[in-house]
Amino acid sequence: SGVRPKVILIGDSITENWKIADPSLFSATVLDRGIGGQTTPQILLRFTQDVVALRPQVVHIMAGTNDISGNTGAITDEAIVQNIRAMIDIAKANGIKVVLASITPSKQFVARPNVDPSGRIAAVNRALVKLAAEKKITYVNYFPALADTAGGLADTLGNDGLHPNRDGYA
């Protein structure tokens, strides 16, 4: 549009679906750059094109769910965090403020119904809290607002156990 965005949200389907759930949040200055199914290496690969080249004031990074699901193969928790660290470093080097989001809760992935990812999600989120403190950036913890008592996405806030619904995004 030729308008410099103020904020870009980058991530996977949880970010991508936000625009559908709450279109009033997005405009020419608040952009959604979520792509369903992507893992942190894929998001890192497009970070320069989808964020840096557009020169926003702030980037909101929410990623890691699909890594834990194994969408592009096995990956360690440390590698997930290192990919996010690289995105933070790239943003900061380009004068872009960073808001780092937690991985949202889930007890089961659609593609892997027999795997309970909640332990790994909690572990990566703990590492992301430390990373945000180290990098002196804002950390937004969506987990407690969305989780049920078992560490999954609350039924009233999602439809498939992974993706928030309109109420979840609200």
C-alpha positions as CSV (number, residue, x, y, z in Angstrom):
1,S,0.0,0.0,0.0
2,G,3.0,2.3,0.3
3,V,2.2,2.9,4.0
4,R,4.9,2.0,6.4
5,P,3.5,-0.5,8.9
6,K,3.7,0.3,12.6
7,V,3.3,-3.3,13.7
8,I,3.9,-6.7,12.0
9,L,2.7,-9.9,13.5
10,I,4.8,-12.9,12.2
11,G,4.2,-16.5,12.9
12,D,2.3,-19.6,11.9
13,S,-1.4,-20.4,11.6
14,I,-2.1,-19.1,15.0
15,T,-1.0,-15.7,13.8
16,E,-2.5,-16.1,10.4
17,N,-6.0,-16.9,11.8
18,W,-5.9,-13.8,14.1
19,K,-6.8,-11.7,11.1
20,I,-9.9,-13.9,10.4
21,A,-10.9,-13.9,14.1
22,D,-10.4,-10.1,14.7
23,P,-10.1,-8.3,11.4
24,S,-10.6,-4.9,13.1
25,L,-7.1,-5.3,14.7
26,F,-5.5,-5.2,11.3
27,S,-5.0,-2.3,8.8
28,A,-2.5,-0.8,6.5
29,T,-0.3,-0.1,9.5
30,V,-0.9,-3.4,11.4
31,L,0.0,-6.4,9.2
32,D,-0.5,-10.1,9.7
33,R,2.4,-12.2,8.3
34,G,1.3,-15.6,9.7
35,I,1.6,-18.7,7.4
36,G,-0.1,-21.9,8.5
37,G,2.2,-24.9,9.1
38,Q,5.4,-23.0,9.3
39,T,8.2,-23.8,11.7
40,T,10.8,-21.4,13.1
41,P,13.5,-22.1,10.4
42,Q,10.9,-21.3,7.7
43,I,9.8,-18.1,9.5
44,L,13.4,-17.1,10.0
45,L,14.0,-17.6,6.3
46,R,11.3,-15.1,5.4
47,F,11.9,-12.7,8.3
48,T,13.9,-10.2,6.2
49,Q,11.3,-10.1,3.4
50,D,8.2,-10.1,5.6
51,V,9.4,-7.8,8.4
52,V,12.7,-6.0,7.9
53,A,12.0,-4.9,4.3
54,L,8.7,-3.3,5.5
55,R,10.5,-1.3,8.3
56,P,7.8,-1.6,11.0
57,Q,8.3,0.0,14.4
58,V,7.4,-3.2,16.2
59,V,7.4,-6.9,15.3
60,H,5.3,-9.5,17.3
61,I,6.9,-12.9,17.0
62,M,4.8,-16.0,17.9
63,A,6.3,-19.3,16.7
64,G,7.3,-22.8,17.8
65,T,4.1,-24.8,17.8
66,N,4.8,-26.4,14.5
67,D,8.4,-27.2,15.5
68,I,7.1,-29.1,18.5
69,S,4.6,-30.8,16.2
70,G,7.5,-31.9,14.0
71,N,6.1,-30.4,10.8
72,T,9.5,-30.2,9.2
73,G,11.1,-33.0,11.2
74,A,12.6,-33.4,14.6
75,I,14.1,-30.2,16.2
76,T,15.4,-29.6,19.7
77,D,13.9,-27.0,22.0
78,E,17.3,-25.2,22.0
79,A,17.2,-25.0,18.2
80,I,13.6,-23.5,18.3
81,V,14.9,-20.8,20.8
82,Q,18.0,-20.1,18.7
83,N,15.8,-19.5,15.6
84,I,13.7,-17.1,17.6
85,R,16.9,-15.5,19.0
86,A,18.1,-14.9,15.4
87,M,14.8,-13.2,14.5
88,I,15.1,-10.9,17.5
89,D,18.7,-10.1,16.7
90,I,17.8,-9.3,13.1
91,A,14.9,-7.0,14.2
92,K,17.0,-5.2,16.8
93,A,19.9,-4.7,14.3
94,N,17.4,-3.0,12.0
95,G,15.9,-0.7,14.7
96,I,12.7,-2.7,15.1
97,K,11.3,-3.2,18.6
98,V,10.4,-6.8,19.4
99,V,7.4,-8.3,21.3
100,L,7.9,-12.0,21.9
101,A,4.9,-14.2,22.4
102,S,4.6,-17.4,24.3
103,I,3.6,-20.6,22.5
104,T,-0.1,-21.1,23.1
105,P,-1.4,-24.1,25.0
106,S,-2.2,-27.5,23.5
107,K,-2.6,-31.0,24.7
108,Q,-2.8,-32.5,21.2
109,F,-2.0,-31.6,17.6
110,V,-4.4,-32.5,14.8
111,A,-1.6,-34.1,12.8
112,R,-0.3,-36.0,15.8
113,P,-3.2,-36.9,18.0
114,N,-1.3,-39.4,20.2
115,V,1.4,-36.9,21.3
116,D,0.9,-34.6,24.3
117,P,3.0,-31.5,23.5
118,S,2.2,-29.7,26.7
119,G,5.5,-30.5,28.5
120,R,7.6,-29.3,25.6
121,I,5.4,-26.2,25.2
122,A,6.0,-25.3,28.8
123,A,9.8,-25.9,28.5
124,V,10.1,-23.8,25.4
125,N,8.0,-21.0,27.0
126,R,10.3,-21.0,30.0
127,A,13.3,-20.6,27.7
128,L,11.5,-17.8,25.8
129,V,10.9,-15.9,29.1
130,K,14.7,-16.1,29.8
131,L,15.5,-15.1,26.2
132,A,13.2,-12.0,26.4
133,A,14.8,-11.0,29.7
134,E,18.3,-11.5,28.2
135,K,17.4,-9.4,25.1
136,K,15.5,-6.8,27.2
137,I,12.3,-7.2,25.1
138,T,8.7,-7.4,25.9
139,Y,7.3,-10.9,26.5
140,V,3.6,-11.6,26.2
141,N,2.4,-14.7,28.0
142,Y,-0.8,-15.8,26.3
143,F,-0.6,-19.2,27.9
144,P,-2.4,-18.6,31.2
145,A,-5.2,-16.7,29.6
146,L,-5.9,-19.6,27.1
147,A,-5.0,-22.7,29.1
148,D,-7.3,-25.1,30.9
149,T,-6.3,-26.8,34.1
150,A,-4.6,-29.6,32.2
151,G,-2.3,-27.3,30.1
152,G,-4.4,-27.6,27.0
153,L,-6.3,-24.9,25.1
154,A,-9.5,-24.3,27.0
155,D,-12.5,-25.7,25.0
156,T,-14.4,-22.3,25.2
157,L,-11.4,-20.5,23.6
158,G,-10.6,-22.8,20.7
159,N,-12.3,-25.3,18.4
160,D,-9.6,-27.9,17.7
161,G,-7.4,-27.9,20.8
162,L,-4.7,-25.8,19.0
163,H,-6.1,-22.7,17.3
164,P,-7.9,-20.0,19.3
165,N,-11.4,-19.1,18.2
166,R,-12.8,-15.5,18.3
167,D,-13.1,-15.6,22.1
168,G,-9.6,-16.9,22.4
169,Y,-8.1,-14.1,20.3
170,A,-10.2,-11.6,22.2
